[in-house]
Amino acid sequence: MKHTASKLFTALGAAVALSFSASALAQNPIVIKFSHVVAESTPKGQGALKFKEVAEQLLPGKVDVQVFPNSQLFGDAKEMEALLLGDVHIIAPSLSKFDRYTKKIQIFDLPFLFDDMDAVDRFQQSDAGKSLLDSMQNRGLQGLAYWHNGMKQLSTNKDELTRPEHVKGLKFRIQASDVLEEQFRALGANPQKLAFAEVYQALQTGVVDGQENTWSNIYSQKFHEVQKTIANTNHGVIDYMVVTNAQWWEGLPEDVRTGLQQAMEEATKHANGLAAELNERDRKRILEENKARVQELSREDIAAWRKAMEPVWAKFEGDIGADLIQSALSANEQ
Ligand code: SIN
């Protein structure tokens, strides 16, 4: 009798423990950490916030999306490794920061490849562009979407920036990209790879003389306060691939993955719809504040920059692939 009662208690105890852990599971949303390096006021910052909003609306109580802007959680140097280790779940690095994982994505850094952001968008939405989202699966990374920022402008601490000869011998901060390194070498300048979070100080203290970035990044990081001149070169693009850890993504419950995919589609529309407007807003703010001079370039000036940067293409054509370059070029013509 005593024996039967103790068995009963043990069984009851196990049942209670099971129901506790089941309800804990039901109550504990999946924490999704989304880390990025820019300000919340930028296209990427806004996209990440929209993703959180829509994901939590579509999956109430099932996910808790935590967004960390401004390199608060991980900066450029660490975010990929952190993603692969599972310390963060979604990141959206600039397309210039993937060359350790695939050479193909270097295509976005070829100078003067795209005429404008519409061409960038057409290429990203083409079969060739979409295939790049899956090109790093063997390295554990799954691309989820492309997000826009905008075209890059050059800035320096010198007075003149209309012609390539004005940057000869200057030190430029670049993103971690071999193509960008070659681009500045072609100009006779000295490139230095630095994390985004370090750029303001490097410009302020003269560790580097200049940099290249979009209007929204220049304004939100206050680069225009520590540079003398910004030239409207539009010589390249800063866009993003939103990426996740492929194994983590595949391991999510199906309804959660589907909801997150839908949230990502909405966030992508939102960020990409805003990007041009936010860059234009920040270009105007920079002009109004008048801390750095903005130089407009003539057709001849642009042609001179294009010619000076041209040798970069031949150096990377083998790695990137002539076919892929052709697909990107055809996006200009539509
Ligand atoms: C970013 O827009 O994510 C950063 C770009 C940069 O490193 O310059």
Boltz pocket constraint, residues with backbone or C-beta under 6 A from the ligand:
constraints:
  - pocket:
      binder: B
      contacts: [[A, 37], [A, 38], [A, 92], [A, 93], [A, 94], [A, 149], [A, 175], [A, 194], [A, 195], [A, 196], [A, 212], [A, 213], [A, 217], [A, 238]]
      max_distance: 6.0
